Amino acid sequence: MRCQACGKHRPTRRVVFYRNIGALVMRFSNQIDGNLCKRCINSYFFEYTAVTLAVGWLGLISFFLAPIFVVHNVARYCGTLGLPADYPGGSCHGEHPTESLTRDAAERLLPFAQEIGDRLDYGEDLDAVAADVAPRANVSAVQVELFVEAVATKGLRA
C-alpha cells in the first residue's frame, strides 16, 4: 500500500497522532491521521509526542489534554511496533524491483486487467485484489497497485 505521508509503496498501518501546544488561555492542536509507513510513523510519533511533552501542558485545558494525547500517541505507536520497515527483500534505501512496475510485470498483469477492473468497480478493496492477483500473475502486490495506477492514468483497459 502507498504511505499517505511520503507516497512510497511500503507496508502501512492506520494511525492517528495528536500534537498539542498550550498557550495559557489558548491551545493549538494538530493531528496526523492516515495509513503511514514505519518511517513516517516514527517521524510523526516522535515529533508530535515531543512537542506535546515540552509545551503541550501550558494552559488550563492543555494541562489536562496533553497527558491524554501523550498516552494516546504511545498506545498507537506500540500498536505499530510489529510493522516491517519495508517489504520482505526490499530496501529502504533504493527501489527494489518488486516496488516498481517493470515491463515484465505489466505483461504478466495484462491478462488480469479486466478482472482487476471489474473487482474494483464492484467496490472491492485494492489491497485485497492485489493480494489475490499478485501470486497468480507471479508479481508483487505493489506491482499490482502500480499497474492499477498506470491503467487509471492512461485510461487503458484490456
C-alpha positions as CSV (number, residue, x, y, z in Angstrom):
1,M,0.0,0.0,0.0
2,R,1.1,3.6,-0.5
3,C,2.1,5.6,2.5
4,Q,-0.2,8.7,2.7
5,A,2.6,10.8,4.1
6,C,5.6,10.1,1.9
7,G,3.8,8.4,-1.0
8,K,6.1,5.4,-1.1
9,H,4.9,1.8,-1.6
10,R,5.6,0.2,1.7
11,P,3.7,-1.8,4.4
12,T,1.4,0.7,6.2
13,R,-0.7,0.9,9.3
14,R,-3.5,3.3,10.0
15,V,-2.5,5.6,12.9
16,V,-3.7,8.9,14.5
17,F,-1.2,11.0,16.4
18,Y,-2.1,14.2,18.2
19,R,0.0,17.3,19.0
20,N,-0.9,20.0,21.5
21,I,0.7,23.3,22.2
22,G,-0.6,25.1,25.2
23,A,-0.6,28.9,25.4
24,L,-2.1,29.9,28.8
25,V,-5.6,30.8,27.6
26,M,-5.5,29.2,24.2
27,R,-4.3,25.9,22.7
28,F,-3.2,24.8,19.3
29,S,-3.7,21.2,18.3
30,N,-3.0,19.2,15.2
31,Q,-3.3,15.6,14.2
32,I,-2.0,13.2,11.6
33,D,-4.5,10.6,10.5
34,G,-3.8,8.0,7.8
35,N,-2.1,4.9,6.6
36,L,1.6,5.5,7.2
37,C,4.8,3.5,6.7
38,K,7.1,2.7,9.5
39,R,9.5,5.6,8.8
40,C,6.7,8.2,8.7
41,I,5.0,6.6,11.8
42,N,8.3,7.0,13.7
43,S,8.8,10.6,12.5
44,Y,5.3,11.8,13.4
45,F,5.2,10.0,16.7
46,F,8.4,11.4,18.0
47,E,7.7,14.9,16.7
48,Y,4.1,15.2,17.9
49,T,4.8,13.5,21.3
50,A,8.0,15.5,22.0
51,V,6.2,18.8,21.2
52,T,3.2,17.8,23.4
53,L,5.5,16.8,26.3
54,A,7.5,20.0,26.0
55,V,4.8,22.7,25.6
56,G,1.6,20.8,25.4
57,W,0.7,21.2,29.1
58,L,0.9,25.1,29.2
59,G,-2.6,26.3,29.9
60,L,-5.7,25.2,31.8
61,I,-7.3,23.0,29.2
62,S,-4.0,21.8,27.9
63,F,-2.8,20.8,31.3
64,F,-5.5,18.0,31.2
65,L,-5.4,17.3,27.5
66,A,-1.6,16.9,27.0
67,P,-1.3,13.7,29.1
68,I,-4.2,12.2,27.3
69,F,-2.6,12.9,23.9
70,V,0.7,11.5,25.0
71,V,-0.8,8.3,26.3
72,H,-2.9,8.0,23.1
73,N,0.2,8.5,21.0
74,V,2.2,6.0,22.9
75,A,-0.6,3.4,22.7
76,R,-1.0,3.9,18.9
77,Y,2.8,3.7,18.4
78,C,3.0,0.5,20.4
79,G,0.4,-1.0,18.0
80,T,2.8,-0.4,15.1
81,L,5.9,-2.0,16.5
82,G,5.5,-5.2,14.5
83,L,5.1,-3.3,11.2
84,P,8.1,-4.1,8.9
85,A,10.1,-1.1,7.7
86,D,9.9,-2.4,4.1
87,Y,8.5,-5.3,2.0
88,P,10.5,-8.5,2.6
89,G,13.5,-8.5,0.3
90,G,13.1,-4.8,-0.3
91,S,15.4,-2.0,0.5
92,C,14.7,1.2,2.4
93,H,17.5,3.0,0.6
94,G,16.7,2.1,-3.0
95,E,14.0,1.0,-5.4
96,H,13.6,-2.8,-5.3
97,P,12.4,-4.5,-8.5
98,T,9.2,-5.6,-6.9
99,E,8.5,-2.0,-5.9
100,S,8.4,-0.7,-9.5
101,L,6.2,-1.7,-12.4
102,T,8.6,-3.4,-14.8
103,R,7.7,-4.3,-18.4
104,D,7.7,-8.0,-17.4
105,A,5.3,-7.4,-14.5
106,A,3.0,-5.3,-16.7
107,E,2.9,-8.1,-19.4
108,R,2.1,-10.7,-16.7
109,L,-0.8,-8.5,-15.4
110,L,-2.4,-7.7,-18.7
111,P,-4.4,-10.9,-18.7
112,F,-5.8,-9.9,-15.3
113,A,-6.7,-6.3,-16.2
114,Q,-10.4,-6.9,-16.9
115,E,-10.8,-8.9,-13.7
116,I,-9.0,-6.3,-11.6
117,G,-11.1,-3.5,-13.1
118,D,-14.3,-5.4,-12.6
119,R,-13.5,-6.2,-8.9
120,L,-12.5,-2.6,-8.2
121,D,-15.7,-1.3,-10.0
122,Y,-17.7,-3.5,-7.7
123,G,-16.1,-1.8,-4.7
124,E,-13.6,-4.5,-3.6
125,D,-10.6,-3.1,-1.7
126,L,-7.4,-2.7,-3.8
127,D,-5.3,-4.4,-1.2
128,A,-7.5,-7.5,-1.3
129,V,-7.5,-7.6,-5.1
130,A,-3.7,-7.1,-5.2
131,A,-3.1,-9.8,-2.6
132,D,-5.3,-12.2,-4.6
133,V,-4.0,-11.4,-8.1
134,A,-0.3,-11.0,-7.3
135,P,0.6,-14.7,-6.8
136,R,-1.5,-15.8,-9.7
137,A,0.4,-13.3,-12.0
138,N,3.7,-14.0,-10.3
139,V,4.3,-10.4,-9.4
140,S,4.2,-8.4,-6.1
141,A,1.1,-6.8,-4.6
142,V,2.9,-3.4,-5.0
143,Q,3.3,-4.1,-8.8
144,V,-0.5,-4.8,-9.0
145,E,-1.2,-1.5,-7.3
146,L,1.2,0.3,-9.7
147,F,-0.4,-1.4,-12.6
148,V,-3.8,-0.2,-11.5
149,E,-2.4,3.4,-11.2
150,A,-0.9,3.1,-14.6
151,V,-4.1,1.9,-16.2
152,A,-6.1,4.5,-14.5
153,T,-3.9,7.4,-15.6
154,K,-3.6,6.1,-19.2
155,G,-7.2,5.0,-19.5
156,L,-6.2,1.6,-20.8
157,R,-8.5,-1.4,-20.4
158,A,-7.6,-4.9,-21.7
